[in-house]
Amino acid sequence: MHDQTKEKGFTLVEIIAVLVIIGIVAAYAGLRMTSTADVNNKAMAEALKSHIRFAQMKAMNTEPDPSAPSNCNASCGISMSANSYFMFRNCQLNDKVILPGSETDVVSLKNLTLSPATVAFDRYGRPCDNLNCAGLTPSTANTTITLGTETITITKNTGFVP
């Protein structure tokens, strides 16, 4: 005969296992639903840093262009407005260059505000106080750029971007 005294139900181990699985799924779903604005802000700041370093590298590795203005001692630089930036060459803001990873010559920032600035680099990679690096005048102070909540510093004399 069949033993009818055994009660049917879940054991404590089974209940705990189900609760742990539900907790893991809820935590994962909660993380996926949160805003990615901070991550996007950091990613755009890192992209801008890379583009500044690229402009500096191009300035150090490009021979002077004979068609550039005679007072131009900066072969490359970056010009920034409130919601976009671009790389220029030959001390001329209208001589734009397509940056790596970009499809156009102007990089647009979505939902982020950038502090307007123009940074030009001389042939030694030093940031200059003016667009042309006239007189090869290196910057006398660090240049600070704000992108959303991120701060980017271009070190005077060396152009180092930490």
RANORUR-V751668 format. One record per helix or strand of 2 or more residues. SS is the DSSP state (a for helix, b for strand). FROM is the first residue (numbers start at 1). TO is the last residue. Records with the same first field share a line. If there is no record, write none. Layout:
# RANORUR-V751668
SS=FROM-TO + FROM-TO
This chain:
# RANORUR-V751668
a=12-33 + 37-61 + 134-136
b=74-80 + 84-89 + 92-97 + 107-108 + 117-122 + 127-128 + 143-147 + 150-154
